[in-house]
Amino acid sequence: MSKALSLLLLAVMMVQLVKPLGWPGLRYRRDFWKVAVAAIAMMMLMVLIRP
């Protein structure tokens, strides 16, 4: 699951660089770093939840 999630978030980051998504907080190309921060936070949460 974590590999699929990381691939999905990487794809979203690449799309954000090519053509901004227009979602709240992701209106500009330079906002791709916000996706990376969210991905790191989600992966840290997965590590904490996993037994």
C-alpha positions as CSV (number, residue, x, y, z in Angstrom):
1,M,0.0,0.0,0.0
2,S,2.8,2.5,0.8
3,K,4.4,1.9,-2.5
4,A,1.2,2.6,-4.4
5,L,0.6,5.7,-2.3
6,S,4.1,7.0,-2.9
7,L,3.7,6.4,-6.7
8,L,0.4,8.2,-6.7
9,L,1.8,11.2,-4.8
10,L,4.8,11.3,-7.1
11,A,2.5,11.3,-10.1
12,V,0.5,14.2,-8.6
13,M,3.7,16.2,-8.0
14,M,4.7,15.7,-11.7
15,V,1.3,16.7,-12.9
16,Q,1.5,19.8,-10.6
17,L,4.8,20.8,-12.2
18,V,3.5,20.4,-15.8
19,K,0.0,21.9,-15.3
20,P,-1.2,23.2,-11.9
21,L,-4.2,21.3,-10.5
22,G,-6.0,24.3,-9.3
23,W,-7.0,22.7,-6.0
24,P,-7.1,25.0,-3.0
25,G,-3.4,25.5,-2.0
26,L,-2.2,24.1,-5.3
27,R,-2.9,26.9,-7.7
28,Y,0.7,27.5,-8.9
29,R,3.5,25.3,-10.3
30,R,5.8,26.3,-7.4
31,D,3.3,24.7,-4.9
32,F,4.4,21.1,-5.8
33,W,6.5,21.1,-2.6
34,K,3.2,21.1,-0.6
35,V,2.4,17.6,-2.0
36,A,5.8,16.4,-0.9
37,V,5.3,17.7,2.6
38,A,1.9,16.0,2.7
39,A,3.4,12.7,1.4
40,I,6.1,12.8,4.1
41,A,3.5,13.4,6.8
42,M,1.3,10.5,5.5
43,M,4.2,8.1,5.4
44,M,5.3,9.0,8.9
45,L,1.7,8.4,10.0
46,M,1.7,5.0,8.3
47,V,4.9,4.1,10.1
48,L,3.4,5.1,13.5
49,I,0.1,3.1,12.8
50,R,1.8,0.0,11.5
51,P,2.5,-2.6,14.2
